Amino acid sequence: MSTSRLNIIRRRLVSEKSGDSAAEDAAKGRFLYVFEVDIRANKIEIRKAFQEAFDITHRDILGLRTLIRHGKPKRRGRFRKGWRPDRKVAYLSVKGEIKTLQSA
């Protein structure tokens, strides 16, 4: 892939649903983070990007799940119909808290 590893991670997604599931996982000793990532990246590239960006080892990562949210139809004017873009979401489960995310 031609993009660098730091360009794979787009932004962190914080919602009510991700906060609830993160609280359930924190009670079990795991911490769950949800990110929007580049749609062309595979799981291996995403995992390496997280390791590089947040300075965590591969043993700290307990799980990585991905899914593609397909874009919904959107009206653009009276007759013209468009589509919202597709997005790829990554659910990262780690042993401890990521310190760089907590300070931001």
VMD Tcl script that draws the C-alpha trace (Angstrom):
set ca {
  {0.00 0.00 0.00}
  {1.37 3.38 -0.95}
  {0.00 5.35 2.02}
  {2.06 5.54 5.19}
  {0.95 3.80 8.33}
  {0.00 7.02 10.06}
  {-2.40 7.90 7.23}
  {-4.38 4.70 7.79}
  {-5.99 5.90 11.03}
  {-8.44 8.69 10.19}
  {-10.11 9.60 13.49}
  {-11.46 8.18 16.71}
  {-15.20 7.57 16.84}
  {-16.86 8.36 20.15}
  {-20.53 7.54 20.48}
  {-22.93 6.34 23.11}
  {-22.80 2.79 21.82}
  {-19.00 2.64 21.74}
  {-18.87 4.11 25.25}
  {-21.26 1.49 26.62}
  {-19.34 -1.41 25.09}
  {-16.06 0.12 26.30}
  {-17.41 0.26 29.85}
  {-18.42 -3.41 29.70}
  {-14.98 -4.42 28.42}
  {-13.20 -2.26 31.04}
  {-14.88 -4.30 33.77}
  {-13.21 -7.40 32.25}
  {-9.78 -5.76 32.10}
  {-9.89 -4.88 28.40}
  {-10.20 -1.44 26.85}
  {-12.08 -0.96 23.59}
  {-11.41 1.90 21.17}
  {-13.27 2.61 17.93}
  {-11.57 4.30 14.97}
  {-12.39 5.19 11.40}
  {-9.62 3.84 9.16}
  {-8.70 3.90 5.47}
  {-11.10 1.68 3.54}
  {-8.27 0.14 1.48}
  {-6.24 -1.03 4.51}
  {-6.31 -4.64 5.68}
  {-6.11 -5.88 9.27}
  {-2.35 -6.41 9.24}
  {-1.70 -2.84 8.09}
  {-4.21 -1.46 10.59}
  {-2.59 -3.39 13.46}
  {0.89 -2.11 12.52}
  {-0.45 1.44 12.25}
  {-1.89 1.23 15.79}
  {1.38 -0.17 17.14}
  {3.37 2.64 15.54}
  {0.98 5.47 16.35}
  {0.26 4.62 20.00}
  {3.54 2.86 20.93}
  {1.97 -0.44 21.96}
  {3.28 -3.97 21.40}
  {1.54 -6.77 19.54}
  {1.01 -8.57 22.87}
  {-1.00 -5.64 24.23}
  {-3.52 -5.93 21.39}
  {-6.16 -8.48 22.40}
  {-8.33 -8.15 19.32}
  {-8.96 -6.16 16.18}
  {-12.27 -6.27 14.36}
  {-13.16 -4.33 11.24}
  {-16.31 -3.64 9.31}
  {-17.32 -1.55 6.33}
  {-20.28 0.79 6.73}
  {-21.78 1.30 3.32}
  {-22.89 4.81 2.42}
  {-26.55 5.71 2.55}
  {-28.45 7.47 -0.22}
  {-28.58 11.25 0.15}
  {-30.67 13.80 -1.74}
  {-28.68 16.54 -3.44}
  {-31.26 19.02 -4.60}
  {-34.72 18.29 -5.88}
  {-34.11 15.46 -8.35}
  {-30.49 14.55 -8.04}
  {-29.64 11.62 -5.81}
  {-26.18 10.96 -4.41}
  {-24.53 8.64 -1.95}
  {-22.60 9.18 1.24}
  {-19.13 7.61 1.14}
  {-18.39 4.13 2.46}
  {-16.42 4.04 5.73}
  {-14.30 1.36 7.36}
  {-14.43 1.08 11.16}
  {-11.89 -0.72 13.36}
  {-12.60 -1.93 16.89}
  {-9.33 -2.17 18.82}
  {-9.26 -4.12 22.10}
  {-6.11 -3.68 24.24}
  {-4.93 -4.81 27.70}
  {-4.36 -1.41 29.28}
  {-5.39 2.13 28.56}
  {-3.66 3.97 25.74}
  {-2.00 6.89 27.50}
  {-1.76 9.15 24.43}
  {-5.52 8.97 23.94}
  {-6.31 9.72 27.57}
  {-4.23 12.91 27.65}
  {-5.80 14.29 24.44}
}
mol new
graphics top color blue
foreach p $ca { graphics top sphere $p radius 0.5 }
foreach p [lrange $ca 0 end-1] q [lrange $ca 1 end] { graphics top cylinder $p $q radius 0.2 }
display resetview
